[in-house]
Amino acid sequence: MKFGLVTWLHITEKGIMNSPTPHLALGSNSIWLTFPSTPEKLLIRTYLLGLGADHSLLCALPEDPALSDLKCGISCSGRSCIDEDIYEFKTVIQEILTQPPTLRLTAPSHVSRQHPRTFPRLTVNMTGAVRPLSDKGRILAVLPVRFSNLSPTGCQFRVAPSAWPLVSSSHLHMSCRLPGFTHFSKFTGSIEWVDPTKELVIGTKFSFTSTQDPANQDILGWYTSQQAHLINTTA
């Protein structure tokens, strides 16, 4: 069964009131959960197992040592692709079950469709590699990606959703050969957001040790060569 539009049941003192709202139904679509308050901001790929009697969301919990930091009461945001649109909701861990490993999340009070983002970035189309990191800084995978826009402060890339680790931190390493360059530039950054469309689209922010960081010099040199100015463009 696909994710789609279903009727959210609101329980009130006067009885049950039906309100048609975008809501998650059982299916194979991934839900991407972001936990900003954990020691290392975690990104988890999960899916919906079912709904509790109180309309809580029962989500599969991957087995990973990093998830030991999860506790009841921790807030998170979830994103999923519903009928080719990106929907987001905010929720809180209500319960952590062990058999099978499951997260019970409180019923979201609102599910909102996300509008296209705007970025002060230049459109590009180049290949590269991304290394997502664990909460301990360990490289989890080396993934081929396609960069779709770029600026002195960050970039956006696309990757196969199934290739991304089930659990990762927000930190990652990126490498690519900028147009006109003969060497590969290596960047360190953090995930700012994810859009789980047919391809997983990830927006990142670069981290440089100083203005003399070789990667910073590379990106500034390339950006200047494009005679670019920081203006808003729709990604």
N, C-alpha and C positions, 0 to 999 in steps of 0.2 A: 504494500500500500504506500502511495506517495505522501509526502507532506502536502498539505493543502489548507484550504479555508474550512474550518469547522465552527460549530457554535460553542462559545465559551459560556459555561453556566455560572451565573453569579448567585450566590446564596445570600438572601437578605432576610430580615425579620419578617417581611411580608410574604416570603416564599421564594420561588425560583424565577429569575428573570433571564430570558435568553437575549444575548447580545452577539451578533455576528462579528467576530474578530479574527484576524490572522492568528492561527494557533498551530502548534506542532501536533501532528498525528503520527502514529507508528509508521516507521518506514526505514529505508536504508540510507537516507540522506544524513550526512555528517552534521553534527553540531559542534562548533568551535567555541570552547569556553576559555575565557581569559580571567585570571585571578590576579588582580593588581596588588593585593595586600599581602601576598605571600613573600617570604624573604627574597626569593628570585621570582619575578613576575612569570607565572606559568601559563603556557598555552596547551590546552588538552583537546584532542580530537575524540569525540564520543558520538553516541547515537541514542535515540530514545527507545527504552525497553518497554515503557508503559506509563500509565498515569495512576497515581494513588487515589484513594477515595476522596481526598481533599483537593484533587486536581494538581497535586505535586507532580513534578517530572522525575521519572526514574531513568537515570542515564547510566550506561555501561561505564565502569571505571577501570582503565587500564592498570596493569600491575607495574608499578614503577616506584623506586625508592623515594623519588622527589615528592610523591604524593603524601608522604608522611607528614608534610607541613599542613595538609588540609585539615580543617577543624570545622565543627558545626558553628554556624553563625558567620562564616566568612562569605563575603559578597563576591559575585562574579557577574560577568556579562556573557551572553551567548549570541552566536550568529549562525544562521543557516540559510541555505538557498531554497526558497519556496516558489515554485512556478517561475523560475528564472529571475526572481527578485530577491534581494538580500533583506532579511528581517533580523532585528536585534531585540533582545529583551534583557532585563536585569533581574537577578534573583539572588537567593542566599542558600547556603548549604543547610538543609534541615536535618539530615541524617546521613551517616556513612555506614553502609551495610557491607558485610564481608562475604556472605555466601548467597549468590556470587557477588564479587566486588561491584557495588552499585552506589551512585550518588543520588540521594533524594533531594531535589531542589524545590524550594517553595514555589507555588503557582505564580507565574509572572502576572502582575497586574496590568501590564500593557506590553504589546508586541508592535514594534514600529518598523515601517519600511524605510530603508536607508536611501537617501538621495545621492546622485553622483557627487563625488568629492572634487574639490578644486585644489590645484597645486601651483605654486610658483616654480614649475619645472619644465624642462624641455623634453619633447617626445623623442625617444630613441627606439631602436630595434636592434639589440645586440645580445649575443649569448654570453654566459659567464657561469660561475659556480658559486653556490652558497653552502656554508657549513653551519647548520643549526647546532646550538650548544645545549648541554644539560645544565641543571642548576648548579653543578659543580665545575662547569666550564669545559666538560669533555665534549669532543666533537662527536655528534651522533650520526652524521651522514655527510657525504659530499654529493650535492644534487646539481644537475644541470638545470639552469634557469634561463629565462629570457627577460632582459631588462627592458621596460617599456617607457620609463621616463627617469629623468636624472636632474639633480641640482647640486649646488655646493653643500646643502644640508642633508640630503637624503635621496632615496630612490624608490622605485616601485618595480617589482619583478613578478613573473608568473611561473608557477611550478605545478606539476601534477599533484592533486590533493592526496592521492594514495601514497606518494613518495615521502611526504612530510612525516616526521616522527609522531607517534601518538601523544607523547609528552615531550615538551621542550621548554627551555626558558625563553625569555624575550631576546636574549643576546645571540648574535650570529656573526660569522665572518663572510665576506663577499669578495670576489675577485672577478675582474673583467679587463679586457683590453679596450681602452677608450678609443674612439675613432681618431685616426691619425697618429696614434702612439704605437711604438714598436715593442713595448713591454707591458706586462700585466700589472694593474694597480690593485692593491689589497686594502679593503676597507673593513673596519669594525663598526658595528651598529646595533640597534635595538629595534624590535618590532613595535610599530605604532598602532597598526590595525591590520585586520585580515578581511578579505571579501571572498567567501567560499562559493564562487561561481563554478562553471564547468572546469575552469582552471582555478587554482588557489592563487589569488592576487594578494600580495603582501606589501604594505608600505613601511618603509624603515627610515630611521634617523641615524646619520653617521655620528661616530664618536672619534675625535682626533686628540692625540696627546698634546699637540700644540699647533700653532699656525705653520710651523716648519715641518710638520708631519708630511712625509713623502706623498701619501695618499691625498692629503689636503692640497698640496701643491699641484698634484696631477689634475684633480677635479677643477680647481680654480683656473689652471692653465687651459684646460679644455673648454670650460664655460666661457672664458674670455675670448677664446678663438672663435666661438660661435656668435660673437657680438651680441650676447644675450643680456637681457635685462630681467629683473625679477618682477614678472607680471603673472596674474592668475590665469591659468589655463585649465580647461576641463580635461581630466584624465580619461 
